[in-house]
Amino acid sequence: MHTAIEQAPFAQLQDGAQVSIFTLRNGAGMTVRILDFGGIITEIHVPDRDGAMADVALGFDTLDPYRGDSPYFGALIGRYGNRIAGGRFTLDGQAYTLPVNNGANHLHGGVPGFDRVLWRSRIEENELVLDYRSLDGEQGYPGTLDATVRYALTEDNEIVVRFHATTDRATPVNLTQHSYFNLAGGGSILDHEMTIDADSFVPIDAGSIPLGGLAPVAGTPFDFRSATPIGARIDAPHEQLRNGGGYDHCFVLNEAQPGALRRAARVREPRSGRVLELFTQEPGVQFYSGNFLDASLAGKGQVYAHRSGFCLEPQHFPDSPNQPAFPNTILRPGEVYATESRFRFSVDK
């Protein structure tokens, strides 16, 4: 059986534009719901080891909270995921200024970023295809960027996310998917057992800007090379944990064949047996432990308390336009930005 995709109206914007919700179902019983507003994944229903279904994605029932104080629940992020220091960078000798929306820094493409715009949507066979044209100067970025995201749900319970972009002027590009997960379907995520295939991570200052190099995870609370509960060391007296308020760091994935999908992380929730694995072509993954969730947000019958969701955001490193030693994030005319990530769900019986 191929994945079935259904489209239904979800909300209407102030200009009268229709926001649709797309429901993807596979033959294994997994269901994913996605908006064409922000490309937001609103629901992910997967079974536990006994076959009981739960929604493992944090989100809301209506559009307004996604447009309000949502911490990027489920959204597509662009043009640049993560932070750019001071909202400034220099490219080909020209200085650019971006709006600052995270203290003194630019975060996740600004406001509105790609998470708060209506994408053009279409269904192609078993894929939901979303297109967005980001005009020259939008949020301060140079060049008109044409971005396409393809979402698919496989029979192996994988959510496949494929990004594609081209530009008419050189511009930084770092697109990602920002879902928050709770494999128990609610409660704390601190007992989730995390594995990240990374020997090093990107240390940050108190404003979450990279200090300029990499640090080994060995001997630190950032060593997730073997399965470790998220909460085991999250409150350890470590400067990097203080700077991030917990885990909010880019992990540098171990080398794989260039361009190959490699496993970045595996998370297991011990009570339900649910497992999430992330595979990506990106060089890094931002692991965020929901440190700023504070019970002020609620949706789908839940209150989103401190550390009630975690993110695994496949991406390039933060502030790369200002960090020459980091992998390149500049897309130039004639080049194609293309990257794929897969979120695979299973159960550990």
C-alpha positions, 0 to 999 in steps of 0.5 A, spaced: 500 500 500 502 506 498 501 512 503 495 516 502 495 523 502 488 527 504 487 535 504 482 538 508 481 546 510 484 548 517 484 555 517 483 562 513 489 567 514 487 575 514 488 576 507 483 570 506 488 565 504 486 558 505 491 554 510 490 546 509 492 540 513 494 534 509 494 527 513 499 522 511 497 515 512 501 508 511 499 501 511 502 500 518 497 505 521 502 511 522 499 517 521 502 524 520 499 531 519 502 537 516 500 544 515 502 548 508 503 554 513 510 553 515 510 546 513 508 545 520 508 537 522 502 538 527 501 530 529 505 524 529 501 518 531 505 511 532 504 505 536 508 503 542 510 495 543 503 493 545 500 497 538 497 502 542 497 509 538 500 516 541 501 522 538 508 524 539 509 531 536 508 537 540 503 542 537 496 546 537 489 544 535 488 551 531 493 556 527 493 562 532 498 559 537 503 557 531 502 564 529 503 567 536 508 564 541 510 558 538 517 556 539 517 553 532 513 547 534 513 542 528 516 548 523 520 548 517 526 553 518 529 558 514 533 561 511 538 560 516 536 555 522 540 557 528 543 563 530 547 568 526 551 573 531 549 580 532 544 579 526 550 581 521 555 577 516 559 579 510 559 576 504 563 577 498 566 584 501 559 586 502 556 587 509 549 585 511 544 586 517 538 581 519 533 583 524 535 580 531 529 576 535 533 572 540 537 577 544 542 580 540 542 575 535 538 573 529 535 566 530 531 561 525 531 566 519 527 572 523 520 574 524 517 572 519 521 566 517 519 560 513 516 557 519 510 563 519 509 563 511 504 560 507 507 555 502 504 553 495 502 546 496 501 540 492 500 532 492 505 528 487 504 521 488 506 519 495 509 526 497 507 533 499 510 538 496 511 545 499 514 551 495 516 558 497 519 564 494 523 568 499 524 575 495 531 578 495 532 582 501 527 578 505 529 579 513 535 582 510 538 576 506 541 577 499 538 574 493 531 571 491 531 564 494 526 558 491 525 553 496 522 546 495 520 541 501 518 534 500 515 530 505 513 523 505 511 517 509 514 511 508 512 504 509 517 503 514 514 509 518 519 514 516 518 521 515 522 523 509 524 531 509 527 533 502 530 540 501 531 543 495 533 551 493 536 555 488 538 562 488 540 568 484 545 571 488 550 568 493 546 567 500 546 563 506 542 557 507 541 552 512 534 549 512 531 544 517 525 541 521 524 543 528 519 538 531 519 537 538 518 530 540 515 526 546 515 518 545 511 517 551 506 522 548 506 526 554 510 528 561 517 529 561 523 527 556 528 526 561 528 518 562 528 518 554 535 514 552 539 518 547 544 516 543 548 521 538 553 519 533 558 525 535 565 525 538 565 533 538 560 538 539 560 546 538 561 550 544 557 556 545 557 563 549 551 565 554 548 568 548 548 561 544 553 563 539 559 559 537 566 560 541 569 558 534 571 551 535 569 544 537 570 540 543 570 533 544 564 530 548 569 525 551 568 526 559 563 531 559 555 531 559 555 531 552 557 524 551 551 521 548 555 516 544 552 510 548 545 510 550 544 515 556 538 518 559 537 525 557 536 527 564 542 523 567 547 529 567 543 535 564 543 539 571 551 537 572 555 543 574 558 544 567 559 551 563 556 549 557 549 546 560 549 553 564 550 557 557 544 553 554 540 552 560 541 544 559 542 541 552 541 546 546 547 545 542 550 543 535 553 536 535 558 534 530 556 528 526 562 523 525 564 522 518 561 518 513 561 518 506 560 525 503 553 526 501 551 519 504 545 518 509 548 517 516 545 515 522 545 521 527 541 519 533 537 514 536 532 515 542 528 510 546 523 511 551 523 505 555 516 505 558 513 505 551 518 502 547 518 507 542 524 509 538 526 514 534 532 514 529 534 520 525 538 519 519 541 525 515 546 528 510 547 534 514 554 535 518 550 536 525 544 536 529 542 541 534 539 537 540 535 541 544 532 539 551 526 543 551 529 548 556 525 554 555 518 550 555 515 553 562 507 550 562 505 557 559 503 553 552 498 548 551 495 544 546 492 538 544 489 537 551 496 537 554 500 543 558 507 543 555 511 544 561 519 544 562 523 539 558 516 536 556 519 535 548 526 534 545 528 537 538 533 533 533 534 539 528 539 536 522 543 542 520 549 546 518 553 549 524 550 555 528 553 562 525 557 559 520 557 565 515 561 568 521 565 562 522 570 561 516 572 554 519 565 551 519 562 547 513 560 552 508 553 555 508 553 559 502 549 558 496 551 561 489 547 562 483 548 556 479 548 551 485 543 547 488 542 546 495 539 539 496 539 535 503 535 529 506 533 527 513 529 521 515 525 520 522 524 513 523 519 510 528 519 503 531 519 499 537 524 496 541 520 490 544 
